[in-house]
Amino acid sequence: MTALPSHSRPFFTKLLQFTHQQNLQQGQALHAQIILTGSSSCIYISNTLINFYAKCKRLTQAKLVFETIHNKDIVSWNCLINGFSQLGSPYSSSSVMDLFKRLMRADNSHPNAHTFAGVFTAVPSLLDPSGAGEQAHSVAVKIGICSDVFVGSSLLNMYCKVGILSDARKVFDRMPERNSVSWAAMISGYAMQRLSAECMGLFKLLMGLAEVGVNEFVLTSVLSAFALPELIENGQQIHCLGLKNGLLSIVSVGNAIVTMYAKCGSLDDALQTFELLSHKNAISWSAMITGFAQSGDSEKALELFSKMHFSRMMPSEFTLVGVLNACSDIGASGEGKQVHDYLVKLGFESQIYIMTALVDMYAKCGCIVDARRGFDYLQEPDIVLWTSMIGGYVQNGENEDALNLYCRMQTEGVFPNELTMASVLKACSSLAALEQGKQIHGRVIKHGFSLEVPIGSALSTMYAKCGSLDDGNLVFRRMPMRDVVSWNSMISGLSQNGHGNEALELFEEMRFEGTKPDYVTFVNILTACSHMGLVERGWIYFNMMSIEFGILPRVDHYACMVDMMSRSGRLEEAKEFIESTTINHGMCLWRILLSGCRNYGNYDLGAYVGEKLMELGSQESSAYVLLSSIYTVLGRREDVERVRRMMNVRGVNKEPGCSWIELKSQVHVFVVGDHMHPQIKEIRAEVRRLSKLMKDKGYQPASDLLSADFQSRDDGEESTC
């Protein structure tokens, strides 16, 4: 510190202290004193100020200080370059490259090893990382600095993160000197690409070099490569090596072993390792909690989080994301709200990835209002949060809100991703909004998305559900890879639109191509058989599920079989089938049979089925209406009154009719008794005009058993549905 003026030394010491503490408020106050005393002209003080603001992630202020320096040295440039590179965003990385270009044109400063370390760190976050990385590499070669082990390690780490492992390995092989960081970077590169054989080969090569040795950095890199169930034996060998070398006392190694076992699905080993750790930090708890959540044992994850809380260990943001995901998976809204309160108390509510998990949790738990409140809390939500909110609306059937939010997203200039477009297409499917679906398809093309899953599946489903089977089939055939969801959407579309034979043919094509059907596939196939009256063939597919594919029939499949027999008039057979089933179907199957009895006029069996539903405590008005109507036809007035009384006592109300139509890209929804539509007067006037015109033409409405007995209840209520 001989070149540092004596009057500036106290400022220098305090700045170092505030930088270490990242104490922005005290540092800014000290900066004001430095300006007042004129010490800011000292290059040491200015460079320390740049470093202080960079460490506090205030790069705008850091750059302002940088620009005031008249004679910048290489430390000035490096402080700002490394500050921007540590942020890891495309914008900050672009700033690094701009500064690097300015430095190359400067007369009094030349890049050194620390400069290139910052540049190579920034490259992977650029929009065109490979091109910029190769240019920076060329400059390093020209200057002759690549032989530096620090630069070489940063360079190969850059190529690994960009995914160009061949160039990374060339850099590694040509390094005149390697340290543990070099080996760890190369091994980690192979690990990120799941190249376990190459990772293990390099590790064995390292084991033969006594001068380098195995340290915690190398061990954690190797362990991350074996985080797959089929590679667990390799992970166990590394675990033994860490134990032999006495590295398990290092927290990062213990955490890596826990994570490896958890990702391999070996939760017992993960938990045993976790409990044996002498030192646990937030990462240790997060690894275990996330492991349980991802394996489907969300209750255990929440239980472990509770233990973490009572052990007075402060959770990290990653812990809280894991816990919120566990709440999402089991619909634990109560626990999710408690976690929400806790993270607010800890000051995490402004972090976008936590808010994204929070919105997702509320949406999956059906608390869509709370989800939207969390979404609106952030002033600038990113695309992941937009997608979570749109997907949440779709999951909860709020498809119009999903489309409105997507429109707002487009207005604000937020670029969608594939999951966004898939969710919006699902909303169009549910609303049967073909025109809007076509517009979204146009956006898909405009944004350059391919027909890979999930967009291809969502598009074919949308066209199929909207009845545009030719367009759906065109998308389906153009998909480069078709998963079972894609096949299901087309089979369902054909089945629902009266093309049952084509649906069955497509199913056989699916089997021929080797795609294994799931339970949804068989629901679609049995539905097709039901609509075409193919009872015998339906029995073949019903038995095929369990015999050939090992799929146990669910309620949906039993419902299809009852519907199939009911549509074909085989009502007694359907009754025997229901009474022989062991699955808990509630009242679902009896309701389907009751509808069949109405259609075929089998009132005696209908009365039997209706009474079954009454015994089971049905809350659906249609069952009461049907049974009452059946008793009316049979002349059993006392039973009619009994059913009506039961309906009133149980508080069962007739559901209002609802319908919607899409006109000029706008969806209009109508509910019986709703007067909210802005053109309701004109609509009702048109309904009256059409009704009068039909009567004048001699039209007489057909008597329907379903509604005749209860028609008087709706008299005077004009329906626009």
C-alpha atoms as one frame of an Amber mdcrd trajectory, in Angstrom:
protein
   0.000   0.000   0.000   3.027   2.333  -0.420   1.500   4.020  -3.492  -1.699
   4.738  -1.601  -1.751   8.258  -0.127  -1.893   8.237   3.651  -5.083  10.327
   3.839  -6.861   7.744   1.636  -5.876   4.667   3.629  -8.785   4.849   6.144
 -11.236   5.080   3.233  -9.581   2.116   1.543  -9.765  -0.053   4.683 -13.412
   0.804   5.350 -14.362   0.171   1.711 -12.821  -3.289   1.880 -14.824  -3.963
   5.043 -18.138  -2.772   3.528 -17.428  -4.754   0.349 -16.924  -7.934   2.365
 -20.167  -7.258   4.275 -21.979  -6.057   1.113 -23.195  -3.154   3.221 -24.599
  -0.893   0.505 -25.919   1.875   2.773 -22.661   2.384   4.693 -20.633   2.116
   1.510 -22.671   4.792  -0.236 -22.267   7.112   2.764 -18.509   6.521   2.650
 -18.512   7.210  -1.114 -20.048  10.634  -0.414 -17.237  11.393   2.071 -14.626
  10.310  -0.465 -16.056  12.738  -3.041 -16.111  15.590  -0.499 -12.467  15.024
   0.480 -11.307  14.698  -3.143  -9.962  11.162  -2.589 -11.921   9.802  -5.561
  -9.055  10.830  -7.836  -6.953   8.050  -6.313  -6.979   5.036  -8.652  -6.882
   2.573  -5.720  -9.949   4.144  -4.134 -11.815   4.308  -7.470 -11.101   0.669
  -8.267 -12.202  -0.376  -4.795 -15.433   1.613  -5.259 -16.100  -0.191  -8.561
 -15.524  -3.525  -6.844 -17.773  -2.517  -3.923 -20.738  -1.621  -6.149 -20.152
  -4.730  -8.303 -20.220  -7.015  -5.234 -23.454  -5.314  -4.135 -24.843  -5.945
  -7.655 -25.208  -2.211  -8.327 -23.541  -2.294 -11.739 -25.039   1.012 -12.886
 -23.269   2.848 -10.053 -20.116   0.795 -10.634 -20.064   1.857 -14.272 -20.579
   5.513 -13.323 -17.503   5.367 -11.069 -15.590   3.562 -13.839 -16.384   6.267
 -16.403 -15.089   9.032 -14.087 -11.574   7.503 -14.002  -9.306   9.334 -16.427
  -6.372   6.894 -16.369  -7.990   3.476 -16.055  -5.654   0.581 -15.299  -6.365
  -3.115 -15.924  -7.766  -3.506 -12.393 -10.439  -0.905 -13.228 -11.475  -2.860
 -16.308 -11.378  -6.227 -14.547 -13.495  -5.093 -11.601 -16.300  -3.961 -13.898
 -15.994  -6.859 -16.365 -16.091  -9.465 -13.601 -18.943  -7.637 -11.864 -21.119
  -7.802 -14.987 -20.097 -11.415 -15.728 -21.218 -12.563 -12.259 -24.821 -11.447
 -12.928 -25.193 -14.129 -15.606 -27.933 -12.447 -17.668 -27.847 -11.890 -21.457
 -27.784  -8.112 -20.919 -24.926  -8.150 -18.406 -22.948 -10.603 -20.551 -23.416
  -8.318 -23.543 -22.050  -5.461 -21.410 -18.983  -7.602 -20.669 -18.301  -8.056
 -24.381 -18.732  -4.314 -25.034 -16.253  -3.500 -22.267 -13.820  -6.103 -23.593
 -13.945  -4.513 -27.057 -13.294  -1.072 -25.525 -10.357  -2.484 -23.558  -8.806
  -3.936 -26.712  -8.872  -0.435 -28.255  -7.420   1.264 -25.153  -3.788   2.444
 -25.303  -2.699   2.179 -21.683  -4.278  -1.169 -20.611  -4.030  -4.732 -21.869
  -6.140  -7.761 -20.816  -4.648 -10.265 -18.391  -5.715 -13.629 -16.983  -8.411
 -12.096 -14.757  -9.887 -10.256 -17.735 -10.288 -13.420 -19.762 -11.722 -15.266
 -16.764 -14.533 -12.691 -16.617 -15.066 -12.749 -20.392 -15.177 -16.556 -20.588
 -17.602 -16.644 -17.615 -19.978 -14.247 -19.416 -20.007 -16.016 -22.799 -22.475
 -18.892 -21.983 -25.229 -16.356 -21.140 -25.006 -14.588 -24.514 -27.614 -15.096
 -27.229 -24.845 -16.328 -29.580 -22.383 -17.882 -27.139 -20.388 -20.091 -29.493
 -19.423 -17.288 -31.899 -18.430 -14.852 -29.156 -16.553 -17.576 -27.282 -14.472
 -18.517 -30.314 -13.590 -14.847 -30.921 -12.487 -14.370 -27.305 -10.494 -17.606
 -27.532  -8.749 -16.321 -30.660  -7.758 -13.107 -28.878  -6.358 -15.118 -25.949
  -4.282 -17.242 -28.363  -3.007 -14.122 -30.165  -1.918 -12.534 -26.886  -0.306
 -15.818 -25.831  -2.075 -16.132 -22.496  -3.741 -19.548 -22.961  -0.818 -21.309
 -21.258  -1.916 -19.747 -17.974  -3.712 -22.459 -15.963  -6.249 -19.934 -14.695
  -7.168 -18.836 -18.236  -7.148 -22.394 -19.579  -9.519 -23.589 -16.854 -11.901
 -20.686 -17.520 -11.760 -21.375 -21.265 -12.570 -25.072 -21.056 -15.311 -24.314
 -18.514 -16.822 -21.896 -21.072 -16.842 -24.542 -23.803 -18.372 -27.068 -21.386
 -21.222 -24.712 -20.448 -21.869 -23.866 -24.104 -22.029 -27.612 -24.799 -19.054
 -27.825 -27.203 -17.286 -30.631 -25.364 -15.005 -31.516 -28.256 -13.374 -28.059
 -28.109 -13.323 -28.205 -24.312 -11.423 -31.497 -24.424  -8.930 -30.063 -26.948
  -8.231 -27.158 -24.595  -7.895 -29.593 -21.690  -5.511 -31.921 -23.523  -3.294
 -29.013 -24.674  -2.974 -27.385 -21.249   0.704 -27.470 -20.197  -0.396 -27.372
 -16.570  -3.620 -28.567 -14.973  -4.899 -28.100 -11.463  -7.876 -29.554  -9.611
 -10.118 -26.812 -11.034  -9.215 -27.853 -14.592 -10.019 -31.509 -13.908 -13.236
 -30.614 -12.077 -14.359 -28.347 -14.942 -13.814 -31.016 -17.599 -15.454 -33.750
 -15.528 -18.368 -31.412 -14.772 -18.753 -30.723 -18.511 -19.170 -34.420 -19.215
 -21.524 -34.678 -16.248 -23.791 -31.887 -17.564 -24.184 -33.807 -20.839 -24.784
 -37.104 -18.983 -21.680 -38.628 -20.641 -21.000 -40.948 -17.717 -18.491 -43.191
 -19.494 -16.287 -40.230 -20.475 -16.708 -38.759 -16.995 -15.611 -41.994 -15.324
 -12.728 -42.452 -17.764 -11.358 -38.990 -16.997 -11.802 -39.567 -13.298  -9.798
 -42.802 -13.461  -7.085 -40.915 -15.357  -7.021 -38.345 -12.569  -6.719 -41.102
  -9.963  -3.437 -42.151 -11.505  -1.905 -38.699 -11.092  -0.554 -38.306  -7.592
   0.410 -34.666  -8.110  -3.204 -33.539  -8.516  -5.134 -35.782  -6.195  -8.849
 -36.024  -5.541 -10.411 -33.097  -3.742 -13.970 -32.034  -2.955 -14.399 -30.116
  -6.240 -13.534 -33.129  -8.383 -15.617 -35.492  -6.278 -18.759 -33.346  -6.421
 -18.392 -32.968 -10.202 -18.102 -36.728 -10.695 -21.070 -37.436  -8.421 -23.301
 -35.119 -10.473 -22.606 -37.297 -13.531 -24.024 -40.373 -11.851 -27.384 -38.914
 -10.800 -29.320 -41.470 -12.883 -30.900 -44.708 -11.584 -28.920 -46.901 -13.985
 -25.619 -45.367 -12.810 -26.112 -45.725  -9.084 -23.349 -48.353  -8.749 -20.796
 -45.834 -10.051 -22.107 -43.307  -7.566 -21.720 -45.828  -4.744 -18.068 -46.377
  -5.738 -17.419 -42.623  -5.567 -19.174 -42.565  -2.187 -16.735 -45.223  -0.938
 -13.773 -43.283  -2.328 -14.889 -40.131  -0.533 -15.223 -42.113   2.681 -11.737
 -43.607   2.196 -10.140 -40.192   1.584 -11.897 -38.599   4.545 -13.850 -36.131
   2.400 -17.320 -36.837   3.795 -16.748 -34.323   6.566 -16.830 -31.610   3.877
 -20.414 -30.353   3.582 -20.375 -29.992  -0.226 -19.332 -33.634  -0.676 -21.998
 -34.894   1.704 -24.612 -32.789  -0.080 -23.524 -34.149  -3.470 -23.859 -37.746
  -2.228 -27.323 -37.065  -0.808 -28.373 -35.420  -4.081 -26.954 -38.299  -6.143
 -28.885 -40.936  -4.180 -32.069 -38.857  -4.219 -31.951 -38.343  -8.001 -31.283
 -42.061  -8.471 -34.476 -42.786  -6.538 -32.592 -44.477  -3.686 -34.159 -42.390
  -0.938 -33.256 -44.792   1.864 -29.546 -44.397   1.061 -30.020 -40.649   0.662
 -31.722 -40.366   4.050 -29.106 -42.548   5.742 -26.289 -40.394   4.311 -28.173
 -37.238   5.286 -28.602 -38.366   8.883 -24.905 -39.302   9.158 -23.705 -35.875
   8.004 -21.776 -34.204  10.808 -22.568 -30.771   9.401 -25.836 -29.960   7.631
 -26.564 -26.693   5.875 -29.590 -25.433   3.942 -28.359 -27.231   0.816 -28.322
 -30.573   2.678 -31.929 -30.129   3.789 -32.970 -28.861   0.332 -31.455 -31.903
  -1.397 -33.359 -34.297   0.867 -36.651 -32.382   0.771 -36.514 -32.019  -3.023
 -35.641 -35.711  -3.357 -38.771 -36.756  -1.456 -40.941 -34.266  -3.373 -39.706
 -35.392  -6.790 -40.163 -39.057  -5.908 -43.822 -38.439  -5.085 -43.488 -38.663
  -1.292 -44.632 -35.105  -0.647 -45.840 -35.851   2.886 -42.327 -36.947   3.848
 -40.911 -33.800   2.256 -43.225 -31.599   4.351 -42.409 -33.594   7.479 -38.677
 -33.094   6.867 -39.208 -29.365   6.314 -40.963 -29.189   9.663 -37.934 -30.858
  11.306 -35.648 -28.391   9.553 -37.674 -25.507  10.945 -37.587 -26.836  14.502
 -33.820 -27.397  14.239 -33.556 -23.603  13.681 -31.951 -24.059  10.256 -32.809
 -21.182   7.956 -34.114 -22.437   4.584 -32.716 -21.227   1.303 -34.830 -20.201
  -1.667 -34.235 -23.669  -3.146 -35.613 -25.308   0.010 -38.769 -23.224  -0.194
 -39.254 -24.011  -3.890 -38.977 -27.733  -3.098 -41.528 -27.434  -0.275 -43.965
 -25.455  -2.437 -43.670 -28.096  -5.172 -44.464 -30.769  -2.584 -47.596 -28.829
  -1.580 -48.566 -28.533  -5.264 -48.329 -32.269  -5.864 -50.749 -33.212  -3.076
 -52.975 -30.134  -3.216 -51.970 -29.088   0.306 -53.231 -25.505   0.143 -53.233
 -25.083   3.939 -49.569 -26.025   4.285 -48.793 -24.006   1.152 -50.288 -20.876
   2.724 -48.200 -21.430   5.856 -45.062 -21.674   3.713 -46.171 -18.483   1.931
 -46.425 -16.640   5.251 -43.038 -17.987   6.289 -41.233 -16.925   3.106 -42.750
 -13.434   3.384 -41.391 -13.247   6.920 -37.943 -14.251   5.620 -38.090 -11.626
   2.853 -38.162 -14.011  -0.120 -41.404 -12.742  -1.684 -39.603 -10.613  -4.272
 -37.606 -13.508  -5.737 -39.141 -14.530  -9.024 -38.458 -18.261  -8.909 -40.095
 -18.491  -5.475 -43.102 -16.508  -6.679 -43.337 -18.787  -9.718 -43.457 -21.860
  -7.453 -45.990 -20.068  -5.243 -48.286 -19.210  -8.158 -47.989 -22.783  -9.437
 -48.851 -24.154  -5.983 -51.963 -21.983  -5.594 -53.121 -22.803  -9.122 -52.712
 -26.565  -8.655 -54.544 -26.351  -5.320 -57.459 -24.584  -7.022 -56.796 -21.245
  -5.288 -56.727 -19.303  -8.536 -57.477 -15.917  -6.890 -54.447 -16.314  -4.604
 -52.369 -17.403  -7.597 -53.316 -14.239  -9.486 -52.562 -12.112  -6.433 -49.063
 -13.588  -6.329 -48.663 -12.995 -10.052 -49.718  -9.346  -9.787 -47.355  -8.781
  -6.852 -44.323  -8.769  -9.147 -44.097  -5.678 -11.319 -42.099  -7.426 -14.055
 -42.926 -11.156 -14.128 -40.769 -13.289 -16.417 -42.041 -15.758 -19.019 -41.976
 -18.673 -16.554 -44.354 -16.819 -14.238 -46.623 -15.767 -17.134 -46.746 -19.397
 -18.252 -47.513 -20.661 -14.735 -50.409 -18.229 -14.380 -51.860 -18.998 -17.821
 -51.466 -22.733 -17.173 -53.122 -22.302 -13.770 -56.183 -20.724 -15.358 -56.407
 -23.590 -17.849 -56.036 -26.236 -15.100 -58.922 -24.654 -13.206 -61.204 -24.316
 -16.238 -60.859 -20.527 -16.402 -60.051 -20.646 -20.097 -61.331 -17.174 -20.969
 -59.078 -15.653 -18.293 -56.175 -17.666 -19.719 -56.750 -16.186 -23.181 -57.158
 -12.665 -21.784 -53.892 -12.955 -19.866 -52.120 -14.253 -22.981 -53.381 -11.219
 -24.917 -52.037  -8.933 -22.198 -48.706 -10.767 -22.327 -48.521 -10.168 -26.066
 -49.395  -6.484 -25.593 -46.553  -6.091 -23.092 -44.121  -7.623 -25.567 -43.257
 -10.733 -23.543 -41.993 -13.510 -25.821 -43.819 -16.816 -25.153 -42.187 -20.225
 -24.854 -43.466 -23.631 -25.962 -45.303 -24.316 -22.695 -47.089 -20.959 -22.948
 -48.374 -21.772 -26.420 -49.397 -25.295 -25.381 -51.461 -23.914 -22.459 -53.145
 -21.295 -24.655 -54.010 -23.970 -27.229 -55.550 -26.085 -24.448 -57.729 -23.118
 -23.514 -58.893 -22.832 -27.145 -59.618 -26.593 -27.137 -61.775 -26.380 -24.030
 -63.748 -23.457 -25.450 -63.955 -25.036 -28.926 -62.672 -21.649 -30.128 -61.447
 -22.689 -33.575 -60.758 -19.206 -34.951 -58.723 -18.193 -31.938 -56.944 -21.539
 -32.119 -55.988 -20.824 -35.732 -54.627 -17.432 -34.706 -52.501 -19.088 -32.021
 -51.306 -21.587 -34.651 -50.202 -18.604 -36.727 -48.291 -17.259 -33.733 -46.616
 -20.641 -33.295 -45.355 -20.441 -36.879 -44.358 -16.776 -36.513 -42.327 -17.455
 -33.369 -40.551 -20.352 -35.074 -41.755 -23.126 -32.772 -41.616 -26.620 -34.239
 -44.322 -29.300 -34.063 -42.420 -31.205 -31.413 -44.212 -32.231 -28.228 -45.905
 -30.389 -26.488 -46.964 -27.876 -29.168 -47.705 -30.514 -31.816 -49.910 -32.474
 -29.404 -51.728 -29.336 -28.239 -52.363 -28.202 -31.842 -53.709 -31.549 -33.044
 -55.892 -31.756 -29.911 -57.259 -28.256 -30.488 -58.225 -28.966 -34.105 -59.688
 -32.353 -33.195 -61.799 -30.967 -30.331 -63.010 -28.126 -32.540 -64.132 -30.664
 -35.168 -61.534 -29.601 -37.756 -60.255 -33.130 -38.261 -58.442 -32.499 -41.545
 -56.305 -29.757 -39.972 -55.757 -31.898 -36.884 -54.629 -34.850 -38.987 -52.315
 -32.584 -41.026 -50.572 -31.371 -37.859 -50.489 -34.917 -36.483 -48.830 -36.338
 -39.613 -46.253 -33.544 -39.718 -45.066 -34.090 -36.136 -41.490 -35.433 -36.177
 -42.131 -37.503 -33.037 -45.545 -38.520 -31.724 -46.058 -39.431 -28.083 -49.062
 -41.216 -26.620 -50.777 -37.857 -25.946 -50.632 -37.016 -29.653 -52.163 -40.346
 -30.626 -54.841 -39.997 -27.951 -55.882 -36.540 -29.124 -56.444 -37.701 -32.710
 -58.203 -40.922 -31.705 -60.452 -38.918 -29.365 -61.207 -36.325 -32.051 -62.193
 -38.988 -34.553 -64.286 -40.810 -31.969 -66.121 -37.700 -30.748 -66.885 -36.484
 -34.277 -68.552 -39.647 -35.542 -65.536 -41.276 -37.200 -65.381 -44.351 -35.018
 -63.970 -46.699 -37.663 -61.130 -44.279 -38.426 -60.443 -44.010 -34.669 -60.096
 -47.781 -34.387 -57.877 -47.887 -37.477 -55.631 -45.196 -35.984 -55.382 -47.222
 -32.785 -54.167 -50.234 -34.752 -51.631 -47.994 -36.514 -50.466 -46.782 -33.114
 -49.914 -50.366 -31.977 -48.084 -51.196 -35.208 -45.671 -48.267 -34.704 -44.837
 -49.530 -31.229 -46.362 -46.730 -29.119 -47.716 -48.214 -25.911 -51.288 -47.055
 -25.194 -52.272 -45.726 -21.788 -55.574 -45.726 -19.935 -56.751 -42.611 -21.831
 -56.252 -44.406 -25.141 -58.643 -47.147 -24.100 -61.223 -44.631 -22.889 -61.186
 -43.151 -26.397 -61.348 -46.576 -28.081 -64.212 -47.799 -25.891 -66.033 -44.511
 -26.545 -65.699 -45.112 -30.288 -67.094 -48.634 -29.892 -69.945 -47.263 -27.783
 -70.944 -44.642 -30.366 -70.959 -47.270 -33.123 -72.717 -49.952 -31.084 -69.774
 -52.387 -31.360 -70.370 -54.177 -28.080 -68.463 -57.375 -28.892 -65.449 -55.454
 -30.155 -65.645 -53.238 -27.108 -65.350 -56.332 -24.897 -62.215 -57.340 -26.823
 -60.547 -53.972 -26.145 -61.727 -53.962 -22.521 -60.058 -57.313 -21.905 -56.976
 -56.309 -23.970 -56.179 -53.543 -21.478 -55.231 -55.828 -18.631 -54.180 -58.944
 -20.547 -51.913 -57.392 -23.194 -50.870 -54.058 -21.660 -51.257 -54.601 -17.915
 -53.562 -51.592 -17.496 -56.122 -52.030 -14.735 -59.560 -50.712 -15.797 -60.644
 -47.517 -14.081 -64.072 -46.017 -13.508 -63.921 -44.329 -16.924 -63.510 -47.674
 -18.669 -66.391 -49.250 -16.736 -68.498 -46.204 -17.607 -67.734 -46.684 -21.304
 -68.797 -50.334 -21.103 -72.088 -49.478 -19.352 -72.722 -46.710 -21.895 -71.945
 -49.131 -24.728 -74.458 -51.720 -23.489 -77.040 -49.035 -22.652 -76.853 -47.488
 -26.120 -77.317 -50.921 -27.657 -80.401 -51.658 -25.535 -78.699 -54.400 -23.526
 -79.928 -52.881 -20.287 -80.215 -56.035 -18.184 -76.687 -56.999 -19.195 -75.496
 -53.528 -18.154 -77.269 -53.900 -14.788 -75.584 -57.263 -14.143 -72.225 -55.793
 -15.171 -72.592 -52.919 -12.671 -73.572 -55.237  -9.842 -70.596 -57.522 -10.570
 -67.964 -54.751 -10.528 -65.679 -54.448  -7.519 -64.403 -50.951  -8.310 -65.753
 -48.044  -6.265 -67.678 -46.037  -8.856 -69.925 -44.061  -6.548 -73.073 -43.416
  -8.601 -71.477 -42.940 -11.995 -72.492 -46.247 -13.595 -76.078 -46.164 -12.298
 -76.560 -42.664 -13.764 -75.484 -43.887 -17.195 -77.860 -46.842 -17.017 -80.734
 -44.574 -15.916 -80.235 -42.508 -19.069 -80.323 -45.722 -21.137 -83.576 -46.772
 -19.476 -85.125 -43.440 -20.455 -83.971 -43.758 -24.060 -85.411 -47.276 -24.455
 -88.536 -46.665 -22.363 -87.688 -49.412 -19.854 -89.440 -47.660 -16.986 -89.492
 -50.587 -14.550 -85.717 -50.977 -14.684 -85.413 -47.190 -14.697 -87.347 -46.994
 -11.431 -85.043 -49.647  -9.918 -81.916 -47.724 -11.008 -83.345 -44.366  -9.889
 -84.088 -45.741  -6.422 -80.493 -47.012  -6.264 -79.302 -43.474  -6.881 -81.631
 -42.129  -4.206 -80.259 -44.669  -1.719 -76.722 -43.541  -2.527 -77.687 -39.908
  -1.839 -77.262 -38.471  -5.328 -76.932 -34.687  -5.449 -77.471 -34.413  -9.222
 -80.809 -32.934 -10.204 -81.021 -34.980 -13.420 -81.440 -38.235 -11.473 -84.392
 -36.832  -9.500 -85.955 -35.314 -12.605 -85.684 -38.593 -14.511 -87.024 -40.732
 -11.680 -89.908 -38.342 -11.074 -90.727 -38.381 -14.790 -90.600 -42.198 -14.880
 -93.041 -42.417 -11.959 -95.293 -39.900 -13.749 -95.420 -42.123 -16.833 -96.116
 -45.181 -14.616 -98.915 -43.263 -12.892 -97.326 -43.498  -9.438 -98.168 -40.006
  -8.171 -97.226 -40.752  -4.552 -93.701 -41.709  -5.643 -93.521 -38.523  -7.750
 -94.275 -36.411  -4.670 -91.841 -38.455  -2.563 -88.987 -37.842  -5.030 -89.793
 -34.120  -5.138 -89.822 -33.895  -1.350 -86.518 -35.760  -1.162 -85.058 -33.353
  -3.705 -86.133 -30.359  -1.605 -84.968 -31.865   1.696 -81.540 -32.642   0.261
 -81.244 -29.160  -1.225 -80.810 -30.399  -4.787 -81.377 -27.696  -7.393 -81.627
 -27.999 -11.110 -78.405 -26.830 -12.754 -78.928 -23.817 -15.066 -78.191 -24.423
 -18.730 -75.007 -22.911 -20.141 -73.702 -22.477 -23.675 -71.222 -20.337 -25.585
 -70.465 -19.351 -29.140 -67.447 -17.751 -30.822 -68.108 -14.827 -33.171 -65.394
 -12.657 -34.712 -62.713 -14.039 -32.356 -64.829 -13.231 -29.273 -66.408 -15.896
 -27.054 -69.983 -15.142 -25.855 -71.190 -17.134 -22.810 -74.902 -17.574 -21.962
 -76.434 -18.945 -18.760 -80.151 -19.413 -18.081 -81.431 -16.416 -16.132 -78.284
 -14.362 -16.765 -78.942 -10.751 -17.801 -75.311  -9.611 -17.884 -74.663  -9.810
 -21.633 -74.450  -6.240 -23.060 -76.810  -7.163 -25.939 -79.293  -9.189 -23.869
 -82.314  -7.096 -24.987 -81.588  -7.640 -28.663 -80.912 -11.345 -28.067 -84.218
 -11.896 -26.231 -86.121  -9.987 -28.905 -84.601 -12.253 -31.565 -85.460 -15.392
 -29.535 -89.118 -14.236 -29.292 -89.212 -13.503 -33.018 -87.839 -16.948 -33.895
 -90.208 -18.683 -31.437 -93.224 -16.923 -32.991 -92.001 -17.760 -36.489 -91.662
 -21.468 -35.554 -95.168 -21.560 -34.068 -96.614 -19.810 -37.118 -95.038 -22.512
 -39.275 -96.829 -25.173 -37.216 -93.836 -26.429 -35.213 -94.745 -28.353 -32.071
 -91.925 -29.110 -29.583 -91.376 -32.823 -28.935 -92.241 -34.020 -25.459 -89.091
 -35.033 -23.597 -89.359 -37.265 -20.570 -86.329 -35.562 -19.064 -87.878 -32.108
 -18.927 -91.655 -32.471 -19.260 -92.407 -33.052 -15.596 -90.266 -30.144 -14.444
 -91.020 -27.773 -17.337 -93.374 -25.732 -15.190 -90.453 -24.805 -12.960 -88.769
 -23.014 -15.840 -91.884 -21.302 -17.247 -91.456 -17.595 -17.666 -87.645 -17.919
 -17.923 -86.598 -17.288 -21.483 -83.574 -19.385 -22.342 -80.842 -18.123 -24.568
 -78.765 -21.291 -24.147
